[in-house]
């Protein structure tokens, strides 16, 4: 008897908690998921990669449990200053990786998910590799401590503290290397793309490492056209993937206008949405993007999708996103995947 009395309050508390969470989740409106790369096999070391198997589970979960909106649906809600339906979601992919075509597209077609892929147009249809992918691969390939003395020669060209960090990565054992590479890439984001591409080229040359280019391939315009004919939408992720808050107003405007124009010309559909590279923006970026004709822009900050329709929040312009859907509690079903 005593045992029953103790259990019931717990059950009531759990039911109340469940109801509260359900109510909170229902009123949250649009959940926007941010994917990047999709690999054939699980890659637990890379938080920006999801396996095709996990993506398949996640898309089925969304189809069965959410209202999956198209970018046009989202645009209509924003333009009409309406409300997003309860438990609605939008699926997005950043950058424009070829693996989106190879591994995600068949799954999106299978579950009829009208995803939105953001393209950095300067890399689409080229063999260019993002600087952070180059640096990560080169440093990962170098055996511990190998030829570390050669980095001395780079200290004159790049800053001493920066090269000291690279030395630290090269000397690290395998258990620490991944974390140090990740931290180095984050630190390098304060430099421009030109600087970081020069560093990547210098490291490749110094350590005589060849990139496995097929591992870093971007979409072609033919692949984009085929996806566009099959329910996939495209948005801008700028031309160069430079962080917009680091650019002059003229440079930022050029990135926003040129990428939009290029996609509209190649795909033949209006481009209404923008994803800020690395999620970085300023109030000026918002004004420039609105001036360029974007209806909405996506950050990497979660939890702003209901408020996005409030005039207090940039006139409904900013949409937060869930960056790592598979670990986010709101989509708990995903945790069981893969
Ligand atoms: Zn990006």
Boltz pocket constraint, residues with backbone or C-beta under 6 A from the ligand:
constraints:
  - pocket:
      binder: B
      contacts: [[A, 94], [A, 95], [A, 237], [A, 241], [A, 276], [A, 277], [A, 278]]
      max_distance: 6.0
